Amino acid sequence: MLRFSSSAQKREQGFTLLEVLLGIAIAAFVFAALTGLLVLLLQSRERNAVVAEVEQQGEYALALVLQEARNADAFLLPVSGQTATSLSVDVEDASLDPLRFYVEEGVLKMQEGTGDSVALTNDRVTVSSLSVRNLAADSSPGTVRVSFELEYVSSSDVQSYAYTSTFAGSATLR
């Protein structure tokens, strides 16, 4: 006896062309969304690293300048009531006199006496507009206000990596 199978009874295993195309489209959409999310996460990470770099260097440099100013015997430059682009202080150790803080080629530097200068910032930031104002009256122990601006030096032309911050503080002689 011969059996004939009808097409209604027999179903082929596999996917239709429409099902395959729909699956590919869904997979492509999910892949594109995940790729976009990954790009955003990487950009955010880079922006956070830029901000951290500028903030850490600025806080370190400002803290060092203010600490040395507090520990100084006297302010040599700027004189009382004046503003200058550098700070020069008289320190207890005569071999280190004067102690100077200044900006050279976008780098904040410290120089003790006639010795070599030491960079307080690295090449990933540039320092601009260092301003030191001596706020002291003639009879007071002496107070200076130090401010400077740090800008991130980006190796990329992407604007999201541009970051600038201003740091300021005051120190009074002890």
N, C-alpha and C positions, 0 to 999 in steps of 0.2 A: 504494500500500500504506500502510495506516495502522499507526502504531506506538502501542502503549499502554505507558506506563511504570508500573511498579509502585512502590508507596511504599517498598519495600525498596531499590530502585535509586536513587531520587531522594531526596536529603537537602537539606532547607532550610538555608540559611545563617543564622546568628544564635544567640542564647543563649536558653535556656529561662528561665522565670520563677524557677525554683529557683537556677539559676546566677547570675542577676542579684542576687537577694537575698543569696546567699552572698558574692558579691563586695562588695556594699555593707556587709555585716556585718564582713568582714575589713578593709575600708578604714576603717570607723568605729572598730574596735578599735585599729588602728595609729595613727590620728589622735588618739584619746584617750590612748594611751600616750605619744606624742610631746608632746602638750600638757602632760601631767603632768610629764614630764621637764623641759620648758622652764620650768614654774612652779617646780619645785624648784631649778633652776639660778639663776633670778632671785632667789629667796629667799636662797639661799646667797650670792650676790653681794652682796645688801643687808646680810646679817649680817656678812660680811667687811668691808664698808665701814664699818659701825658700829664694829666692833672696832678697825679701823685709825684711825678718827677719834679715839676715846677714847685709844688708846695713844699716838698721835703727839702729841696735845695734852698728855697727862700727862707724857710723857718730856721734851718741850720745856720745860714749866713747871718741872718738878722740876730739870732741868739748869740753867736760868737762876737759880732761887732758890739752889741749892747753889753755883754759880759766884760769885754776888754775895756769898754768905756767906763763902766762902773768901777772897775779895779784900778783905773788910771789915777795918777796924782793930780793931773791938770789937763785941760783941753788946750792944745796949742793952735789948732786950726779946725773950725772957724773961730774967730774971736767973738767975744760976747756981743750978742745982737745981730750977728752976721750969718749968712748962708754960704756954704761952699759945696763943691762937688767931691770933696774928700774929707776924711777925718784924720787928724793927727793928734796923738795924745802923748803926754809925758808919763813914762812908767817908772817904777821903782828901780829896776835894773838898768843902770846907765849904759850898758853894752847893747841894750835893746831900744834905746831912745833914738829917735821918736818911733812910736808904733803908728803906722799909717794904714788906712783903708782907702782904696781908690778903685776906679774902673779903668781898665785898659783893654781896648779891642773887645769890648762886650763881656769881659770877665772881671768879677769882683776879686780884688787881690788884697793881701795883707803883707806888709813889709816891716820887719823888726830891725831898727837901726839901719846899718848899711848892708845888711844881709840880702840874700835873694828873696824875691817876692814869692808868696805862696798863693796859688789860685784857690778861692773859696767856692767857686762854681765850676762846673765842667762844661764841655763843649755842646751839651744837649740843650743848654739854655743860654740866652744872652741877656746881659744886664744893661738897662738903660736908665737914664735920669736919676742917678744917685744924688740925693740931696741931704745935706747935713746942716741943720740950723742950731746955733748955740742960743739957747733960750735964757741963759743965766743973766741975772742982774749983777752988778759989780760986787755986791756984798754977799751973794749966795754962793754955795759950794760949786755950782755948775750943773747945767742940764743940757743935753743935746737931744734933738729929734732927728732920727735917721729914717729915710725912706728911699726905696728903690723899686724898680719894676723889673720883673723877670718875664721873658717871653720864650716859649718853647721853640727850638730850632728844628723844624720838621724836615725830614728827608723826602717827604712826599708833598705833592701839590694839593692834596686833598684838604679842603678847608676845615673839615671836622677835627683835624689834628692841630689847629691853631689854638693856642691858649696863652693868656697873659694874666699875671697877677701882681698886685702891688703889696709891698710889705713895708710896715712902718712901726716904729717903736721909739721909746724915750729911755734915756739913762741919766741918772744923777750920780755925781761923784760921791763916794763913801767917805 
